[in-house]
Amino acid sequence: MSDLNNIKIGNVKVTVLEDGYLNLPKEVLRNISPDIEKTLTDNAESDLVLSNINTFLVEQNNQKLLVDAGCRDIFGPTCGFFPEQLEKAGTNPEEITDLFFTHLHPDHVGGAITKDGKPVFVNASVKIPEKEIDFWNRDDFEDVEANGKSFADLAKSLLNAYDGKIVTVSNEDEIIKNVHVVDLPGHTPGHSGFRIDDGNESFINLGDILHVPNIQLENPNISLLFDVDMEQGLKTRKKLFDMVSKDKLLCSAGHMLAPKFGYIEKSGTGYKFSE
């Protein structure tokens, strides 16, 4: 696991805690070219489909906000390193004062509950987008791999574990001082990122608007099966790429590779990410 990456936005410190990585199967990709299809058929472990799983520790004064919590052991031996990363950052679970979940997919919530459904962050106030809670609390999920009953059951386990500590939030609501919710619909109904503004400095977390940066930056039209509303997710991705590139806004994301922090810039018909 790489060394911790962090930045300061005014008085706010942001550290990326990498939970692990996955090479996503080509079957989850949509709108890929024949060339990419052939490359991935020949090499399923290609860096083209490399996806890191990132969590974010946001520290300000006496508050420690954790954004997402990784996937525990849910996706195998290449993931689940978040607890070690948190310790490396000099923090233990009891010190987390605030939790914010960008959405309730397994790779974002698994590390927040034990295998028997107990909360890991016992002292945290939990912020979750209201639309996200409403979506996963439904009882009509089919038994399918992506966005099906197993995903919903885990989301409900998380909601039960933190019952009484959950505060619902929506677009532009304050998570902690200087940190606000950014609505990013499509991936899931309540999918969100967060933005930090302190003094003249700003940073935005783009959530899961991209999963495989090595191909989705170059071609934002490529989507993934994990999007609940793929068309809306595509619109959100293009809108945010345009915004952060025009505004030269420092950013990162839930599946960003190294470098973790940087700038999205126009590059031909697509984009590139650089420090």
N, C-alpha and C positions, 0 to 999 in steps of 0.2 A: 504494500500500500504506500502511495506517495506521501511526501510531507504535506502538512496542512497548508492550505492556501487561505490567506485572509486579506482583507482590505479595511480601511477606515473611511467612513462617510461622515464627515464632521466628527462628532463624539461617539458615533456608533461603529462598533467593530463587527464585521461579518466574516465568519469562518466556514468554509465548505468542509463537511465531514463526509467522505466518500464511503458509502456502505459496500460497494463492490461493483461488479460489471457483468454484463451479459452480451453475448452475440445473438441478436434476435434472428429467428428463422425468416427466410425470405417470404414464407407464406403469409406473414402478417403485414407485408408491405402492399400498398396499392399505388397504381400509376407509375410503376417503374419501367425503365426502358428495356428492350431486349438485351442490350449489352450488360446492364446490371444483372438482369435475370440469369444470363449465362455465367457471369463471374461468380455469382452466389451459388449457382448449381455446382460449379467446379470447386468452390471453396466456401463452405458454410461458415467458417470461422473468420471470414474476411473482416478487416477493419471497417469496411463500408457499413456493416451492421453492428458495430461496437456501440454499446450504450452503457454509460456509467449510471449508477444510482446515487444521487447526492442528497444530503440533508444540509441544513444551514443553521448555524448557531449565531444568533444576533445578540450582542452584549451592549448594554447601555446602563451606566450607573450601577444600580444594584439589581437590575433585571437581566435575566437570561432567557431569551426567547428561542425555542427550537422550532424550526419549520420542517415538518415531515420527520419520519423516524426510520426510514429504511424498511427492509423486508424480513428481518430475522433470518430464519432458515428456509423460508418458503420457496425460494428459487435456486436452492442448491449451494454447493461449496464455494462458488465465486462471489457470494454475497453474504451479508450478515456481519460485516466488520464495523458497523456503526458504534457499538459499545466501546470498542478499543479506540476508535477515533475520538469519541467524546472524552474518554480518559486522557488521551494524548493532548486534548485541548484544555486540560486542567479542570474538568467539570465532571461531577457525578450526577446521576439521574435525579437525586433529591434536590439539587440546586436549580433545576429548571423551574422557573417561575411561571412561564407562559408557553403554551403549545399552539401552533397554528398548522392546520392541515390544508394544503393546497387543494386536495381532493382525497377521496377515500379508497383509492386503489391499493391493492396489497403491498406494492413496493414502496408505499408512502406511510402506511399505518401499521404494518406487521411488527415493526420494532417497538411499538408503543404499548404492546400488550404481551404478556407471557403466553406460553402454550395453553395454559389453563384459564386464559381470559382475564388475568389480573392486570391492573395498570402498572406500568413501569415508572411513570413520572407522577408520583403520588402527591406532590405539592403544587402541581401546575394548574393554572386556569387554562381552559381549552377553548380555542376559537376555531369554528368551522363554518364555512359558508352555508347559509340556511337552505339554499336550493340543493346543496349536496346532501344534507341530512334528509330532506324530503324525498329525494330520488332513491337513496339506498334503503330507506325505511319501508319501501313498497314490498308487497308479498307476491308479486306476479313474475318473478325472475325465472327464466328458463334455465335448464341444466346445460349450459354451454360454457366453453372455456373462457371467453372474453366477455366481461360485463354480465356474467350470469349469476346463478344462485350462490356459487362458492365465493365470488367477490362480495356479493351482498351480505352473506353470512358473516364474513370477516368484518365488514364495515359495521354491522349491527353489534358484533362482539366488542368493537372499539367503543361504540356509543354506549353500550351497557357498562363497560369498564369505567368510563369517565362520567357516568350519570351523576348529575348534580353539580358538575364542574364545567359544563359546556355552555359557552356563550355563542349565540349565532351572530354571524357577521355577513355583510354584503359589500358591494363595490364602494370603495373609498372609505370604508369604516376604518377607524384606528385600531390596530392590533396592540401595539404599545406606542409610546410617544415617538413621533417621527417615522413610524412604520404603518403603512396603510395597505388595505386590500386592493388588488387590481383584478377586475372581472375578466376572465379569459374563457368564454363559453365554447363548447364544442367537444372537447376531450371528454368531459362529463358535464352535466348541467350546471353544477356549481363550481367547476374548475376555476382556480384563481392563482394569481401570483401575488407578489407584494412589492411595494416601492418604498424606498427610504429617501427622505429629503431632510437634510440638516445643513443649515446655512446655505452656501452656494453649491453644495455637492449633492449628487443624486445617484441612485442605483436602482435597477429594477430586476426582479426575479421573474422569469418568463414561464415558470411552472413547467408543464409538459407540452408546450406547443410544438416541441420537436423531441424525437426520441433517438434518432440516428443522425447526429449532426454532420457526419461525413458525406451524407448524400442529401439530407433535407435542406441544408443551407444552400447548396448549389442548385437544388430543384425543390422549391417549397411546395410544389404540387403533389409531391409524394406524401401520402398519408399512411396511417396505420390502422389495423383492425381494432385497436384498443379505443379508438374514438367512438363515443356514443353517437355523436352527430358529426360525421366526417365532413360534410359540406360546411357546416358552421366552424368546425375546427380549422379547415383550410382558410376560410375567411379571416379567422382570428390570427392565424400564423402570418399571413401576408400583411395584415394590418399592423401587427406588432413589429415585424421585421422592418416595414417601412418607417414606423415611428422611431424606433431606436436608432436606425441608420441616419435618418434626417436630423434627429436631435443629438446625435453623437452621445448616446446615453450608455454608461457603463452597465453591463448586464451579466447574468448567468442564468442557469436553468437546472431543472431537476435531473436532466440526463446529459448535461454538458460534459464534454471531454476536456482534457488539458489543452490550452490554459482554461482554468475555471472562470476567471473574470476577464472580460474584454469587451470589444466593440464589434457590432455587426455592421458591415459595410457592403454597399452595392458592388457586385462583381459580375459584369456581363448581364445575363438574364437572371442571375441569382444573387447570392450573397456569400460573404466569407466572414470568418470570425478571427479576430486577432487581438493581441494585448495592446 
